[in-house]
Amino acid sequence: MSTDAPLIEFPCDFPIKVFGLPDDDFVAMVVDLVTQHTGPVAAEAIATRSSRGGKYVAVTITVRASSREQMDRVYQALCAERRILMAL
């Protein structure tokens, strides 16, 4: 068994989860940052969930990832935005 096998085979559907404060435009901002690198995503590929107390919001966007480099660019853009607390 080869140890050089990639963990993810591209292209693939890849869920990106982003956490932040529930500002009015947070979801739109996250979608904009992601789609700059992936192209448009369908509305049904975007899900949001508030924390129990409503202090935080999680946005999950499932994209069609074409390469590791593309996903690296997405995560670099997300981590550079100060309103994003965490991106998984």
Jmol script that loads the backbone (N, CA, C; Angstrom):
load data "model"
ATOM      1  N   MET A   1       0.854  -1.183   0.000  1.00  0.00           N
ATOM      2  CA  MET A   1       0.000   0.000   0.000  1.00  0.00           C
ATOM      3  C   MET A   1       0.890   1.233   0.000  1.00  0.00           C
ATOM      4  N   SER A   2       0.623   2.144  -0.903  1.00  0.00           N
ATOM      5  CA  SER A   2       1.435   3.348  -1.049  1.00  0.00           C
ATOM      6  C   SER A   2       1.061   4.388   0.000  1.00  0.00           C
ATOM      7  N   THR A   3       2.057   5.020   0.574  1.00  0.00           N
ATOM      8  CA  THR A   3       1.808   6.093   1.539  1.00  0.00           C
ATOM      9  C   THR A   3       1.711   7.447   0.855  1.00  0.00           C
ATOM     10  N   ASP A   4       1.943   7.474  -0.469  1.00  0.00           N
ATOM     11  CA  ASP A   4       1.888   8.718  -1.220  1.00  0.00           C
ATOM     12  C   ASP A   4       0.498   8.999  -1.796  1.00  0.00           C
ATOM     13  N   ALA A   5      -0.442   8.149  -1.524  1.00  0.00           N
ATOM     14  CA  ALA A   5      -1.785   8.336  -2.060  1.00  0.00           C
ATOM     15  C   ALA A   5      -2.406   9.605  -1.481  1.00  0.00           C
ATOM     16  N   PRO A   6      -3.048  10.403  -2.340  1.00  0.00           N
ATOM     17  CA  PRO A   6      -3.674  11.629  -1.831  1.00  0.00           C
ATOM     18  C   PRO A   6      -4.837  11.313  -0.906  1.00  0.00           C
ATOM     19  N   LEU A   7      -5.060  12.182   0.068  1.00  0.00           N
ATOM     20  CA  LEU A   7      -6.178  12.012   0.989  1.00  0.00           C
ATOM     21  C   LEU A   7      -7.508  12.312   0.316  1.00  0.00           C
ATOM     22  N   ILE A   8      -7.478  13.225  -0.640  1.00  0.00           N
ATOM     23  CA  ILE A   8      -8.682  13.620  -1.369  1.00  0.00           C
ATOM     24  C   ILE A   8      -8.411  13.473  -2.854  1.00  0.00           C
ATOM     25  N   GLU A   9      -9.333  12.876  -3.566  1.00  0.00           N
ATOM     26  CA  GLU A   9      -9.232  12.742  -5.021  1.00  0.00           C
ATOM     27  C   GLU A   9     -10.030  13.874  -5.663  1.00  0.00           C
ATOM     28  N   PHE A  10      -9.384  14.649  -6.511  1.00  0.00           N
ATOM     29  CA  PHE A  10     -10.036  15.761  -7.201  1.00  0.00           C
ATOM     30  C   PHE A  10     -10.363  15.342  -8.618  1.00  0.00           C
ATOM     31  N   PRO A  11     -11.437  15.882  -9.192  1.00  0.00           N
ATOM     32  CA  PRO A  11     -12.415  16.794  -8.598  1.00  0.00           C
ATOM     33  C   PRO A  11     -13.348  16.045  -7.648  1.00  0.00           C
ATOM     34  N   CYS A  12     -13.917  16.808  -6.710  1.00  0.00           N
ATOM     35  CA  CYS A  12     -14.847  16.228  -5.746  1.00  0.00           C
ATOM     36  C   CYS A  12     -15.738  17.325  -5.165  1.00  0.00           C
ATOM     37  N   ASP A  13     -16.841  16.896  -4.583  1.00  0.00           N
ATOM     38  CA  ASP A  13     -17.686  17.827  -3.831  1.00  0.00           C
ATOM     39  C   ASP A  13     -17.051  17.986  -2.459  1.00  0.00           C
ATOM     40  N   PHE A  14     -16.829  19.229  -2.042  1.00  0.00           N
ATOM     41  CA  PHE A  14     -16.058  19.503  -0.830  1.00  0.00           C
ATOM     42  C   PHE A  14     -16.804  20.505   0.038  1.00  0.00           C
ATOM     43  N   PRO A  15     -17.212  20.118   1.250  1.00  0.00           N
ATOM     44  CA  PRO A  15     -17.905  21.057   2.131  1.00  0.00           C
ATOM     45  C   PRO A  15     -16.906  21.953   2.873  1.00  0.00           C
ATOM     46  N   ILE A  16     -17.160  23.238   2.846  1.00  0.00           N
ATOM     47  CA  ILE A  16     -16.348  24.227   3.562  1.00  0.00           C
ATOM     48  C   ILE A  16     -17.230  24.810   4.656  1.00  0.00           C
ATOM     49  N   LYS A  17     -16.767  24.749   5.895  1.00  0.00           N
ATOM     50  CA  LYS A  17     -17.545  25.269   7.019  1.00  0.00           C
ATOM     51  C   LYS A  17     -16.824  26.481   7.593  1.00  0.00           C
ATOM     52  N   VAL A  18     -17.565  27.574   7.757  1.00  0.00           N
ATOM     53  CA  VAL A  18     -17.001  28.839   8.211  1.00  0.00           C
ATOM     54  C   VAL A  18     -17.827  29.337   9.395  1.00  0.00           C
ATOM     55  N   PHE A  19     -17.149  29.795  10.453  1.00  0.00           N
ATOM     56  CA  PHE A  19     -17.811  30.295  11.660  1.00  0.00           C
ATOM     57  C   PHE A  19     -17.518  31.775  11.844  1.00  0.00           C
ATOM     58  N   GLY A  20     -18.512  32.507  12.315  1.00  0.00           N
ATOM     59  CA  GLY A  20     -18.324  33.922  12.602  1.00  0.00           C
ATOM     60  C   GLY A  20     -19.489  34.470  13.398  1.00  0.00           C
ATOM     61  N   LEU A  21     -19.469  35.789  13.558  1.00  0.00           N
ATOM     62  CA  LEU A  21     -20.563  36.476  14.248  1.00  0.00           C
ATOM     63  C   LEU A  21     -21.694  36.719  13.256  1.00  0.00           C
ATOM     64  N   PRO A  22     -22.937  36.671  13.702  1.00  0.00           N
ATOM     65  CA  PRO A  22     -24.077  36.753  12.788  1.00  0.00           C
ATOM     66  C   PRO A  22     -24.382  38.170  12.304  1.00  0.00           C
ATOM     67  N   ASP A  23     -23.414  38.815  11.654  1.00  0.00           N
ATOM     68  CA  ASP A  23     -23.658  40.125  11.058  1.00  0.00           C
ATOM     69  C   ASP A  23     -24.625  39.968   9.888  1.00  0.00           C
ATOM     70  N   ASP A  24     -25.282  41.069   9.528  1.00  0.00           N
ATOM     71  CA  ASP A  24     -26.276  41.031   8.453  1.00  0.00           C
ATOM     72  C   ASP A  24     -25.726  40.475   7.143  1.00  0.00           C
ATOM     73  N   ASP A  25     -24.476  40.792   6.825  1.00  0.00           N
ATOM     74  CA  ASP A  25     -23.928  40.379   5.529  1.00  0.00           C
ATOM     75  C   ASP A  25     -22.883  39.270   5.638  1.00  0.00           C
ATOM     76  N   PHE A  26     -22.792  38.592   6.778  1.00  0.00           N
ATOM     77  CA  PHE A  26     -21.759  37.584   6.973  1.00  0.00           C
ATOM     78  C   PHE A  26     -21.864  36.449   5.948  1.00  0.00           C
ATOM     79  N   VAL A  27     -23.058  35.923   5.771  1.00  0.00           N
ATOM     80  CA  VAL A  27     -23.231  34.802   4.843  1.00  0.00           C
ATOM     81  C   VAL A  27     -22.876  35.233   3.429  1.00  0.00           C
ATOM     82  N   ALA A  28     -23.346  36.382   3.003  1.00  0.00           N
ATOM     83  CA  ALA A  28     -23.043  36.875   1.659  1.00  0.00           C
ATOM     84  C   ALA A  28     -21.544  37.087   1.477  1.00  0.00           C
ATOM     85  N   MET A  29     -20.883  37.598   2.503  1.00  0.00           N
ATOM     86  CA  MET A  29     -19.442  37.819   2.435  1.00  0.00           C
ATOM     87  C   MET A  29     -18.697  36.494   2.276  1.00  0.00           C
ATOM     88  N   VAL A  30     -19.098  35.478   3.053  1.00  0.00           N
ATOM     89  CA  VAL A  30     -18.452  34.163   2.962  1.00  0.00           C
ATOM     90  C   VAL A  30     -18.671  33.566   1.577  1.00  0.00           C
ATOM     91  N   VAL A  31     -19.892  33.616   1.091  1.00  0.00           N
ATOM     92  CA  VAL A  31     -20.196  33.074  -0.240  1.00  0.00           C
ATOM     93  C   VAL A  31     -19.367  33.792  -1.298  1.00  0.00           C
ATOM     94  N   ASP A  32     -19.251  35.099  -1.197  1.00  0.00           N
ATOM     95  CA  ASP A  32     -18.470  35.873  -2.159  1.00  0.00           C
ATOM     96  C   ASP A  32     -16.996  35.460  -2.133  1.00  0.00           C
ATOM     97  N   LEU A  33     -16.425  35.326  -0.943  1.00  0.00           N
ATOM     98  CA  LEU A  33     -15.015  34.926  -0.840  1.00  0.00           C
ATOM     99  C   LEU A  33     -14.777  33.551  -1.461  1.00  0.00           C
ATOM    100  N   VAL A  34     -15.672  32.631  -1.195  1.00  0.00           N
ATOM    101  CA  VAL A  34     -15.510  31.267  -1.716  1.00  0.00           C
ATOM    102  C   VAL A  34     -15.690  31.234  -3.230  1.00  0.00           C
ATOM    103  N   THR A  35     -16.750  31.858  -3.727  1.00  0.00           N
ATOM    104  CA  THR A  35     -17.046  31.766  -5.160  1.00  0.00           C
ATOM    105  C   THR A  35     -16.056  32.532  -6.030  1.00  0.00           C
ATOM    106  N   GLN A  36     -15.279  33.421  -5.448  1.00  0.00           N
ATOM    107  CA  GLN A  36     -14.199  34.065  -6.215  1.00  0.00           C
ATOM    108  C   GLN A  36     -13.194  33.028  -6.702  1.00  0.00           C
ATOM    109  N   HIS A  37     -13.092  31.913  -5.998  1.00  0.00           N
ATOM    110  CA  HIS A  37     -12.114  30.881  -6.328  1.00  0.00           C
ATOM    111  C   HIS A  37     -12.732  29.613  -6.900  1.00  0.00           C
ATOM    112  N   THR A  38     -14.043  29.448  -6.737  1.00  0.00           N
ATOM    113  CA  THR A  38     -14.684  28.206  -7.170  1.00  0.00           C
ATOM    114  C   THR A  38     -15.703  28.400  -8.284  1.00  0.00           C
ATOM    115  N   GLY A  39     -16.115  29.626  -8.507  1.00  0.00           N
ATOM    116  CA  GLY A  39     -17.222  29.869  -9.411  1.00  0.00           C
ATOM    117  C   GLY A  39     -18.526  29.783  -8.635  1.00  0.00           C
ATOM    118  N   PRO A  40     -19.643  30.036  -9.302  1.00  0.00           N
ATOM    119  CA  PRO A  40     -20.935  30.069  -8.621  1.00  0.00           C
ATOM    120  C   PRO A  40     -21.296  28.729  -7.974  1.00  0.00           C
ATOM    121  N   VAL A  41     -22.071  28.807  -6.893  1.00  0.00           N
ATOM    122  CA  VAL A  41     -22.615  27.615  -6.244  1.00  0.00           C
ATOM    123  C   VAL A  41     -24.131  27.765  -6.178  1.00  0.00           C
ATOM    124  N   ALA A  42     -24.812  26.640  -6.229  1.00  0.00           N
ATOM    125  CA  ALA A  42     -26.276  26.645  -6.161  1.00  0.00           C
ATOM    126  C   ALA A  42     -26.723  27.008  -4.749  1.00  0.00           C
ATOM    127  N   ALA A  43     -27.878  27.617  -4.660  1.00  0.00           N
ATOM    128  CA  ALA A  43     -28.418  28.023  -3.358  1.00  0.00           C
ATOM    129  C   ALA A  43     -28.561  26.828  -2.421  1.00  0.00           C
ATOM    130  N   GLU A  44     -28.899  25.669  -2.958  1.00  0.00           N
ATOM    131  CA  GLU A  44     -29.055  24.491  -2.100  1.00  0.00           C
ATOM    132  C   GLU A  44     -27.725  23.934  -1.608  1.00  0.00           C
ATOM    133  N   ALA A  45     -26.610  24.455  -2.107  1.00  0.00           N
ATOM    134  CA  ALA A  45     -25.280  24.051  -1.645  1.00  0.00           C
ATOM    135  C   ALA A  45     -24.804  24.912  -0.473  1.00  0.00           C
ATOM    136  N   ILE A  46     -25.655  25.833  -0.014  1.00  0.00           N
ATOM    137  CA  ILE A  46     -25.316  26.739   1.087  1.00  0.00           C
ATOM    138  C   ILE A  46     -26.275  26.487   2.243  1.00  0.00           C
ATOM    139  N   ALA A  47     -25.702  26.217   3.416  1.00  0.00           N
ATOM    140  CA  ALA A  47     -26.522  25.995   4.609  1.00  0.00           C
ATOM    141  C   ALA A  47     -25.981  26.853   5.743  1.00  0.00           C
ATOM    142  N   THR A  48     -26.887  27.351   6.577  1.00  0.00           N
ATOM    143  CA  THR A  48     -26.467  28.138   7.738  1.00  0.00           C
ATOM    144  C   THR A  48     -27.093  27.549   8.993  1.00  0.00           C
ATOM    145  N   ARG A  49     -26.395  27.765  10.088  1.00  0.00           N
ATOM    146  CA  ARG A  49     -26.904  27.298  11.384  1.00  0.00           C
ATOM    147  C   ARG A  49     -26.391  28.237  12.463  1.00  0.00           C
ATOM    148  N   SER A  50     -27.291  28.681  13.310  1.00  0.00           N
ATOM    149  CA  SER A  50     -26.909  29.531  14.436  1.00  0.00           C
ATOM    150  C   SER A  50     -26.538  28.672  15.633  1.00  0.00           C
ATOM    151  N   SER A  51     -25.636  29.199  16.460  1.00  0.00           N
ATOM    152  CA  SER A  51     -25.301  28.506  17.700  1.00  0.00           C
ATOM    153  C   SER A  51     -26.508  28.534  18.626  1.00  0.00           C
ATOM    154  N   ARG A  52     -26.479  27.734  19.644  1.00  0.00           N
ATOM    155  CA  ARG A  52     -27.620  27.618  20.566  1.00  0.00           C
ATOM    156  C   ARG A  52     -28.032  28.981  21.121  1.00  0.00           C
ATOM    157  N   GLY A  53     -27.079  29.783  21.534  1.00  0.00           N
ATOM    158  CA  GLY A  53     -27.390  31.089  22.094  1.00  0.00           C
ATOM    159  C   GLY A  53     -27.506  32.197  21.058  1.00  0.00           C
ATOM    160  N   GLY A  54     -27.245  31.869  19.785  1.00  0.00           N
ATOM    161  CA  GLY A  54     -27.352  32.856  18.710  1.00  0.00           C
ATOM    162  C   GLY A  54     -26.166  33.789  18.599  1.00  0.00           C
ATOM    163  N   LYS A  55     -25.107  33.518  19.342  1.00  0.00           N
ATOM    164  CA  LYS A  55     -23.940  34.406  19.312  1.00  0.00           C
ATOM    165  C   LYS A  55     -23.092  34.189  18.052  1.00  0.00           C
ATOM    166  N   TYR A  56     -23.133  32.990  17.490  1.00  0.00           N
ATOM    167  CA  TYR A  56     -22.312  32.649  16.328  1.00  0.00           C
ATOM    168  C   TYR A  56     -23.180  32.047  15.232  1.00  0.00           C
ATOM    169  N   VAL A  57     -22.639  32.079  14.011  1.00  0.00           N
ATOM    170  CA  VAL A  57     -23.307  31.446  12.885  1.00  0.00           C
ATOM    171  C   VAL A  57     -22.273  30.589  12.154  1.00  0.00           C
ATOM    172  N   ALA A  58     -22.733  29.433  11.666  1.00  0.00           N
ATOM    173  CA  ALA A  58     -21.899  28.554  10.852  1.00  0.00           C
ATOM    174  C   ALA A  58     -22.483  28.530   9.449  1.00  0.00           C
ATOM    175  N   VAL A  59     -21.624  28.692   8.465  1.00  0.00           N
ATOM    176  CA  VAL A  59     -22.030  28.634   7.069  1.00  0.00           C
ATOM    177  C   VAL A  59     -21.297  27.455   6.443  1.00  0.00           C
ATOM    178  N   THR A  60     -22.043  26.553   5.831  1.00  0.00           N
ATOM    179  CA  THR A  60     -21.433  25.437   5.110  1.00  0.00           C
ATOM    180  C   THR A  60     -21.751  25.600   3.632  1.00  0.00           C
ATOM    181  N   ILE A  61     -20.698  25.619   2.823  1.00  0.00           N
ATOM    182  CA  ILE A  61     -20.847  25.737   1.375  1.00  0.00           C
ATOM    183  C   ILE A  61     -20.188  24.508   0.762  1.00  0.00           C
ATOM    184  N   THR A  62     -20.941  23.755   0.003  1.00  0.00           N
ATOM    185  CA  THR A  62     -20.379  22.598  -0.684  1.00  0.00           C
ATOM    186  C   THR A  62     -20.058  23.009  -2.112  1.00  0.00           C
ATOM    187  N   VAL A  63     -18.771  22.921  -2.455  1.00  0.00           N
ATOM    188  CA  VAL A  63     -18.290  23.353  -3.767  1.00  0.00           C
ATOM    189  C   VAL A  63     -17.760  22.157  -4.540  1.00  0.00           C
ATOM    190  N   ARG A  64     -17.631  22.307  -5.826  1.00  0.00           N
ATOM    191  CA  ARG A  64     -16.975  21.307  -6.668  1.00  0.00           C
ATOM    192  C   ARG A  64     -15.508  21.712  -6.741  1.00  0.00           C
ATOM    193  N   ALA A  65     -14.682  21.036  -5.967  1.00  0.00           N
ATOM    194  CA  ALA A  65     -13.254  21.366  -5.878  1.00  0.00           C
ATOM    195  C   ALA A  65     -12.495  20.687  -7.008  1.00  0.00           C
ATOM    196  N   SER A  66     -11.651  21.456  -7.665  1.00  0.00           N
ATOM    197  CA  SER A  66     -10.901  20.897  -8.793  1.00  0.00           C
ATOM    198  C   SER A  66      -9.460  20.538  -8.444  1.00  0.00           C
ATOM    199  N   SER A  67      -8.916  21.138  -7.370  1.00  0.00           N
ATOM    200  CA  SER A  67      -7.521  20.839  -7.015  1.00  0.00           C
ATOM    201  C   SER A  67      -7.221  21.280  -5.584  1.00  0.00           C
ATOM    202  N   ARG A  68      -6.145  20.762  -5.067  1.00  0.00           N
ATOM    203  CA  ARG A  68      -5.704  21.175  -3.730  1.00  0.00           C
ATOM    204  C   ARG A  68      -5.307  22.647  -3.744  1.00  0.00           C
ATOM    205  N   GLU A  69      -4.678  23.092  -4.811  1.00  0.00           N
ATOM    206  CA  GLU A  69      -4.261  24.492  -4.919  1.00  0.00           C
ATOM    207  C   GLU A  69      -5.473  25.426  -4.864  1.00  0.00           C
ATOM    208  N   GLN A  70      -6.550  25.027  -5.514  1.00  0.00           N
ATOM    209  CA  GLN A  70      -7.772  25.826  -5.470  1.00  0.00           C
ATOM    210  C   GLN A  70      -8.289  25.921  -4.034  1.00  0.00           C
ATOM    211  N   MET A  71      -8.318  24.815  -3.330  1.00  0.00           N
ATOM    212  CA  MET A  71      -8.806  24.818  -1.950  1.00  0.00           C
ATOM    213  C   MET A  71      -7.871  25.606  -1.037  1.00  0.00           C
ATOM    214  N   ASP A  72      -6.570  25.555  -1.290  1.00  0.00           N
ATOM    215  CA  ASP A  72      -5.620  26.372  -0.526  1.00  0.00           C
ATOM    216  C   ASP A  72      -5.931  27.854  -0.705  1.00  0.00           C
ATOM    217  N   ARG A  73      -6.245  28.272  -1.933  1.00  0.00           N
ATOM    218  CA  ARG A  73      -6.579  29.682  -2.186  1.00  0.00           C
ATOM    219  C   ARG A  73      -7.868  30.076  -1.464  1.00  0.00           C
ATOM    220  N   VAL A  74      -8.846  29.177  -1.462  1.00  0.00           N
ATOM    221  CA  VAL A  74     -10.109  29.455  -0.758  1.00  0.00           C
ATOM    222  C   VAL A  74      -9.835  29.677   0.725  1.00  0.00           C
ATOM    223  N   TYR A  75      -9.094  28.755   1.348  1.00  0.00           N
ATOM    224  CA  TYR A  75      -8.830  28.866   2.785  1.00  0.00           C
ATOM    225  C   TYR A  75      -7.944  30.058   3.124  1.00  0.00           C
ATOM    226  N   GLN A  76      -7.017  30.423   2.246  1.00  0.00           N
ATOM    227  CA  GLN A  76      -6.204  31.621   2.482  1.00  0.00           C
ATOM    228  C   GLN A  76      -7.082  32.863   2.475  1.00  0.00           C
ATOM    229  N   ALA A  77      -8.016  32.941   1.526  1.00  0.00           N
ATOM    230  CA  ALA A  77      -8.924  34.094   1.460  1.00  0.00           C
ATOM    231  C   ALA A  77      -9.818  34.147   2.701  1.00  0.00           C
ATOM    232  N   LEU A  78     -10.317  33.005   3.133  1.00  0.00           N
ATOM    233  CA  LEU A  78     -11.191  32.974   4.307  1.00  0.00           C
ATOM    234  C   LEU A  78     -10.429  33.364   5.574  1.00  0.00           C
ATOM    235  N   CYS A  79      -9.221  32.837   5.732  1.00  0.00           N
ATOM    236  CA  CYS A  79      -8.437  33.122   6.947  1.00  0.00           C
ATOM    237  C   CYS A  79      -7.942  34.565   6.999  1.00  0.00           C
ATOM    238  N   ALA A  80      -7.879  35.230   5.855  1.00  0.00           N
ATOM    239  CA  ALA A  80      -7.434  36.625   5.810  1.00  0.00           C
ATOM    240  C   ALA A  80      -8.544  37.595   6.228  1.00  0.00           C
ATOM    241  N   GLU A  81      -9.782  37.132   6.242  1.00  0.00           N
ATOM    242  CA  GLU A  81     -10.923  37.989   6.602  1.00  0.00           C
ATOM    243  C   GLU A  81     -11.078  38.009   8.116  1.00  0.00           C
ATOM    244  N   ARG A  82     -10.997  39.182   8.702  1.00  0.00           N
ATOM    245  CA  ARG A  82     -11.010  39.325  10.165  1.00  0.00           C
ATOM    246  C   ARG A  82     -12.329  38.898  10.804  1.00  0.00           C
ATOM    247  N   ARG A  83     -13.439  38.952  10.064  1.00  0.00           N
ATOM    248  CA  ARG A  83     -14.743  38.589  10.648  1.00  0.00           C
ATOM    249  C   ARG A  83     -14.945  37.078  10.724  1.00  0.00           C
ATOM    250  N   ILE A  84     -14.092  36.329  10.068  1.00  0.00           N
ATOM    251  CA  ILE A  84     -14.201  34.872  10.119  1.00  0.00           C
ATOM    252  C   ILE A  84     -13.389  34.373  11.296  1.00  0.00           C
ATOM    253  N   LEU A  85     -14.057  33.671  12.205  1.00  0.00           N
ATOM    254  CA  LEU A  85     -13.399  33.173  13.399  1.00  0.00           C
ATOM    255  C   LEU A  85     -12.698  31.849  13.159  1.00  0.00           C
ATOM    256  N   MET A  86     -13.263  31.013  12.268  1.00  0.00           N
ATOM    257  CA  MET A  86     -12.677  29.705  11.995  1.00  0.00           C
ATOM    258  C   MET A  86     -13.200  29.205  10.648  1.00  0.00           C
ATOM    259  N   ALA A  87     -12.341  28.517   9.906  1.00  0.00           N
ATOM    260  CA  ALA A  87     -12.747  27.881   8.652  1.00  0.00           C
ATOM    261  C   ALA A  87     -12.238  26.452   8.659  1.00  0.00           C
ATOM    262  N   LEU A  88     -13.135  25.523   8.374  1.00  0.00           N
ATOM    263  CA  LEU A  88     -12.786  24.099   8.351  1.00  0.00           C
ATOM    264  C   LEU A  88     -13.068  23.526   6.976  1.00  0.00           C
TER     265      LEU A  88
END
end "model"
wireframe off; spacefill off
backbone 0.3
color backbone group
